[in-house]
Amino acid sequence: MKPSGIHHVAICVTDPDEAVKFYTEVLGLTVLPRPDFGFGGYWLDAAGQQVHLMESKDPQPGGGHFAMRVDALDDAVADIRAHGVTVNTVPHMEGAGHQAFLHDPSGNMIELNQPDHD
């Protein structure tokens, strides 16, 4: 097997409408068409990759996370904080890029990552 890339990341959310508002208005993703699976959710575009929001009454957020690549971490953090969202930056680690972490309304952890330049 040789993967050609990540198609999508699926995360559980308690309130899909609240979550889609956060992911579109705060993080800048756009809504894609989604089939009716019989439960709430949204499919979102993130610059050619997808984030799938799936309704769950008990999403059990934990240490898992997904990372969104950004070109200018400081600008992204400022934009998100302007929405009243807490964002925690961490010291730079060579090879890991510049990172910051936040949580969506359901408690899912999101990493913002500005890769080190080659």
C-alpha positions in Angstrom: 0.0 0.0 0.0 1.2 3.5 -0.9 -1.1 6.2 0.3 -1.5 9.2 -1.9 -2.6 11.6 0.9 -5.2 12.3 3.5 -8.7 12.5 2.1 -10.5 13.6 5.2 -10.5 13.7 9.0 -13.7 12.9 10.8 -14.4 14.3 14.3 -17.4 13.9 16.6 -19.3 17.0 17.7 -22.2 17.4 20.1 -23.9 20.2 18.2 -23.2 20.1 14.4 -24.7 23.6 13.8 -22.6 25.2 16.5 -19.5 23.3 15.2 -20.0 24.3 11.5 -20.3 27.9 12.6 -17.0 27.6 14.5 -15.2 25.8 11.6 -16.5 28.2 8.9 -16.5 31.6 10.8 -13.4 31.1 13.0 -11.2 28.7 11.0 -12.3 29.7 7.5 -13.4 26.3 6.1 -16.2 26.0 3.6 -19.2 23.7 3.5 -19.3 20.9 1.0 -22.4 18.8 -0.1 -23.0 15.9 2.2 -25.3 12.8 1.7 -28.0 12.2 4.3 -26.6 9.5 6.6 -29.5 9.7 9.0 -27.5 11.7 11.6 -26.4 15.3 11.8 -23.1 16.5 10.4 -21.3 18.5 7.8 -18.5 18.0 5.3 -16.0 20.9 5.1 -13.3 21.9 2.7 -9.9 22.9 4.1 -7.8 23.9 1.0 -8.4 20.6 -0.8 -8.6 18.3 2.2 -11.8 17.6 4.1 -13.0 17.7 7.7 -16.1 15.7 8.4 -18.2 16.8 11.4 -20.3 13.9 12.8 -23.0 14.4 15.4 -22.5 12.3 18.6 -24.0 12.8 22.0 -20.8 11.6 23.6 -17.8 12.6 21.5 -15.3 11.8 24.2 -12.6 14.3 23.2 -9.2 13.2 24.4 -5.5 13.7 23.4 -6.1 13.1 19.7 -6.1 16.0 17.4 -5.8 17.1 13.8 -3.5 19.8 12.5 -4.3 22.6 10.1 -1.3 24.0 8.1 -1.0 27.8 8.2 1.4 30.1 6.4 1.6 32.7 9.2 0.9 31.3 12.7 1.0 34.6 14.5 -1.6 36.1 12.1 -3.8 32.9 12.4 -3.7 33.1 16.2 -4.6 36.7 16.3 -7.5 36.1 13.9 -8.9 33.3 16.1 -8.4 35.2 19.3 -10.4 38.1 17.8 -13.4 35.6 17.8 -12.9 35.2 21.6 -11.4 31.7 21.3 -8.5 30.7 23.6 -5.4 29.7 21.6 -2.3 28.4 23.3 1.1 28.7 21.5 4.0 26.5 22.4 7.7 27.1 22.2 9.2 26.3 18.8 10.7 22.8 18.4 13.0 22.4 15.4 11.5 19.9 13.0 7.9 20.2 14.4 7.3 23.7 13.1 5.6 26.6 14.9 2.5 25.3 16.7 -0.5 26.5 18.6 -3.5 24.6 20.0 -7.2 25.4 20.5 -10.4 23.5 21.1 -13.7 23.5 19.1 -17.0 23.9 20.9 -17.2 20.1 21.5 -13.7 20.0 23.1 -11.9 18.5 20.1 -8.2 19.6 20.0 -7.0 21.4 16.9 -3.3 22.2 16.1 -2.3 25.1 13.9 1.1 24.3 12.3 3.4 26.6 10.4 6.1 24.2 9.1 9.8 25.1 9.4 11.1 26.4 6.1 13.6 24.1 4.3 
